[in-house]
Amino acid sequence: MKEEIGADYYYNFNQYQVLITYKRIRNIIYRYDKNKLLFRISAPYLTSKKTIYKHLDHFAPKLIAKANKRNEPVIENTVYVFAHLVPIEIGKKNLYSEEKITLKKKEDLPKVLKQVLINYLNDTLPRYESLMGVHHHKITVRAMSTRHGSNSYYKNHLSFALTLVHYSKAIIDSVIVHELAHDLHHNHSKHFYDCVLKYCPNYRALKKALDNTQYEYGKN
């Protein structure tokens, strides 16, 4: 794998950065990080810059428009937790309940949300591991800008994006199933998706809602 900073990219008089990562893949993948004004591009080895930027001209307007429409998880003094808007207030301790979140200082919100998601994963993951007949895994929750989860199957270690805490439990569970399925199929083949759909029949609808930041889709 090789990373390379590309030339500055301009669209509608705005300047963007480009990060190209060359991998052993078959197709070029374009992603956009709104916060950093950055296009992250994964491309097969030997793909020319001319080809990469030619396709970027096509995808950039759609990626930017989609990012600008994304819902924000924090609205005034509330935050989405498991698809429900929960009030936030400042108090003496960092505490979470379904009725409200209390923070010693507002900067503690990510720390509190991280623990909330870890608790849910610790309660939920063993059930799916047993159902799918896979090993027990260690878990990590961290900030992830380009994916919702990852599976280091040789280490029995799963990583999940902190942003998942904002979504319905049905959507979170679909990501769990997706990552555990990589224990059985190490790629995204038809057999992989057959496995995912076996344990999460409405996976495609949940994945679409996740990609479109529809926090409440599948809410109980």
Order of alpha helices (4+ residues) and beta strands (2+ residues): beta-beta-beta-beta-beta-alpha-beta-beta-beta-beta-beta-alpha-beta-beta-beta-alpha-alpha-alpha
